């Protein structure tokens, strides 16, 4: 195995481990955080980054084969759609009256909605 192949294999393993660590932390946040808004935040940010790391690792392992192209396509799809989906879910939750946890200090989105309703 050439030096470039070894470096690529090590980088692929690093991306895989880091991606899996981020996925684990995202799922831990899903269980541990108090309300829907905090849970959405952690699963969107950390879960998406972790899944993209795993997909990048797959691309590095198999190259630009059909599986590698599918992996990077899935990764890009996650990067583009997860933040939008989380925003829409949190907006719908807020509009339906899902409250913040007791430790939340400020609700900026609630202030904007109150101002629009009063106008």
C-alpha positions in Angstrom: 0.0 0.0 0.0 1.4 3.4 -1.0 1.9 6.3 1.4 -1.0 8.2 -0.2 -3.2 5.1 0.4 -2.2 4.9 4.0 -2.9 8.6 4.6 -6.3 8.4 2.9 -7.1 5.3 5.1 -6.1 7.1 8.2 -8.1 10.3 7.3 -11.1 8.1 6.5 -10.9 6.5 9.9 -10.5 9.8 11.6 -13.6 11.2 9.8 -15.5 8.1 10.7 -14.7 8.3 14.4 -15.3 12.0 14.6 -18.6 11.6 12.7 -19.7 8.8 15.0 -18.8 10.8 18.1 -20.9 13.8 16.8 -23.8 11.4 16.1 -23.5 10.0 19.6 -23.4 13.5 21.2 -26.4 14.6 19.1 -28.4 11.6 20.3 -27.3 12.1 23.9 -28.5 15.7 23.6 -31.8 14.4 22.3 -32.3 12.4 25.5 -30.9 14.9 27.9 -32.1 18.3 26.9 -35.3 19.7 28.4 -37.5 21.0 25.6 -38.2 20.6 21.9 -36.2 23.7 20.8 -33.0 22.6 22.5 -33.4 19.1 21.2 -33.9 20.3 17.7 -30.9 22.5 18.0 -28.6 19.7 19.0 -29.9 17.1 16.6 -29.7 19.5 13.7 -26.3 20.9 14.3 -24.4 18.0 15.7 -26.3 15.2 14.1 -26.0 16.7 10.6 -22.2 17.3 11.1 -21.8 13.7 12.4 -23.7 12.2 9.5 -21.8 14.2 7.0 -18.5 13.0 8.6 -19.6 9.4 8.2 -20.6 10.0 4.6 -17.2 11.7 3.9 -15.5 8.8 5.4 -17.4 6.4 3.1 -16.4 8.5 0.1 -12.7 8.4 1.2 -12.8 4.6 1.6 -14.5 3.7 -1.6 -13.6 6.6 -3.8 -15.9 8.0 -6.5 -17.6 4.6 -7.1 -21.4 4.5 -7.2 -21.5 4.0 -3.4 -19.1 7.0 -2.8 -21.2 9.3 -5.0 -24.4 8.2 -3.2 -22.7 8.8 0.2 -21.7 12.4 -0.7 -25.1 13.0 -2.3 -26.8 12.0 1.0 -24.3 14.1 2.9 -25.1 17.2 0.8 -28.8 16.5 1.1 -28.5 16.4 4.9 -26.5 19.6 4.9 -29.1 21.4 2.8 -32.3 20.1 4.2 -31.8 19.5 8.0 -31.6 23.2 9.0 -34.7 24.1 7.0 -36.6 21.1 8.4 -35.6 22.0 12.0 -36.6 25.6 11.5 -40.0 24.6 10.2 -40.6 22.1 13.0 -39.6 24.7 15.7 -41.7 27.4 14.1 -44.7 25.0 14.0 -44.1 24.0 17.6 -43.9 27.7 18.7 -47.1 28.5 16.8 -48.9 25.6 18.4 -47.9 26.9 21.9 -45.2 24.5 22.8 -43.5 26.3 25.7 -39.9 26.8 26.5 -38.2 25.1 29.4 -38.1 26.9 32.7 -34.4 27.6 32.4 -34.9 29.6 29.1 -34.2 33.3 29.7 -35.6 35.0 26.6 -38.0 34.3 23.7 -37.0 36.5 20.8 -39.3 34.8 18.3 -42.3 35.3 20.7 -41.6 39.0 20.9 -41.6 39.3 17.1 -44.9 37.4 16.8 -46.5 39.5 19.5 -45.5 42.7 17.7 -46.9 41.4 14.4 -50.2 40.5 16.1 -50.6 43.9 17.7 -50.1 45.8 14.4 
